[in-house]
Amino acid sequence: MSEGYIGLAPSYGVFQKQIIAGTTATTYDLDFDVVQATQLLVSIDGIVQEPDWAFSIGRSSTGQMQIVFAEALSTTTATGNTTINSNSVTNINVGGLVVGQGVSGALVPAGTYIQAIPTTGTAGVVTLSEKALTTSTGGTLTFGARIFVVY
């Protein structure tokens, strides 16, 4: 077994999961501290990522633990008559969207992601931010990667 094996050195204790609503950024804040990348199990859109190759960990200048991906993540956009409110996005093509995918836009707070896709053209959304979603029609919405970090 090589030193870079995924999940080789998990932290002691109970496993937890952080959901990150991906954008085109390469760096995202983590809710917890780890010593090395092999302590994490990271999945982007259901594909497990290799530590120290696909991602690394580090600290920001303020001391915040962060995960840094080797390349920018992909996104898709929806424009036109889309409406987003406190719990849903309507008038969109939900065919390519999946639960856990990040949602961003001019009036969308950071940490917003798709929680459910109950009907055609509507996706349930939830925000991890303290700022609530406000009703907005039109504009451009961006749907980013689903990032799950197990630590």
N, C-alpha and C positions, 0 to 999 in steps of 0.2 A: 504494500500500500504506500503510495507516494505521500510526500509532505503536503501537497496541494489538494489532497482528497477533499471533496465537498463534505462538510459536516464532521471533519476529523476531530476538531477540538471544541465541542459545544460547551457553553458555560454551565456550571453546576446549577441545578435547580429545575424549576418548572419552565417549560417552553411557552413563549408568548409570540404573538404575531402583530406586526405593524403593517397597515395598509397605506400605501402611498399612491396618490393620484398623479400619475406620470404626466409630464409635459415634454417639451423638447430639451429641457435642462439635462445636465449630466450629474449635478450634485443635489442631494436631498438630505434634509436633517433627519437624524434618527432620534427616537424617544428614549434610548438607552445607551449605555456604554459597553463596548466590547474591546478586547485587546488586539485581536487579529481577525482578518476577513474570514478565515475558516471556521469561526464561531457562528457564522450566519448561514442560513439556507435562504437563498434569494431566488424568486421566481418572477419573470417578466412575461406576462400574457401566457402563463402556464409552462414556460420553458425555464428549467433550472439553470442558473448562471454559475460559472466557475469562478471561485474566489481568486483574487490576485491576477486574473486575466480579464474577466468581464467587468469586475468591480474591485474597488479597494476601499478601505476605510481611512478616516483621518479626522482631524479637528479643524474647525474654522478659526479665524483669528480671535473670536470671542470664547473659544473653548467648547463650542457645540459639536458633538459627535456627528459625523456625516458619512454617507455612502456616496462614492464617486464612481460613475459608470464610465467605461472606456470610450463609449461613443454616445452621441445624442440619441434619445429614444424617438420612435416614430409616432406620428399623430395623424388623425383624420379630422376634417372640418365639415361643419354643416352651416349653411348660410340661408338667408331668406326668411320665411315666415315662422321660424322656430319661436316657441314661447317657453321660458323657464320661470318657474315659481318656487315656492317653498318646498315642494316635494316631487316635482316632475319636470321633464322636458317633453314638449309635444311638437307635432308636425315635423318629425325627423325620420330618416330612414334607419330603423333599428336593426336591419339585417346584419350589419357588420359589427354591432356593438355587443359587449359582453358585461356581465355583472363584475364590478370592481374596477372598471375602466375610469380613468380620471376625466373630469369635465372642467374646462376653463373658458373664460371669455371676459369681456369688459366689466360685467357686473357680477361675475361669479367669484365667490371667495375661494382662496386657496384651500386645498384639501377636500374638494367636492368630487364625489365619484358616483357611478351608477350603482344603485342598490338593487334594482329589479327592472325587468323588462316584461311587464304584464300584458300589453296589447301592442298591436301594430301601430307604429307612429308615436308611441309614448314610452318613455323610460322613467322609472322612479329614481330620484337622486337624493343623496344625503350629503351634508357637509360636516367635516370634522372641525371646522373653524367656529369661533364664537360669533362671527358675523353671519347673520341669517341670509338666505337667498331672498332676493326681492324679485317681483314679477317684472319681466322684461320681454318684449316681443321684437323679433328681428335681430340684426347683428350677426356676428359669427361666433359659433361655439366650436371649441376644439376638444376632441376626445383623444386622450393620451393612453399610454400603456397602463396595464394593471400590474402594480408592483407589490408583491407580498414578501415581507422580510420576517423570517422565523428566527428567534434568538433564544 
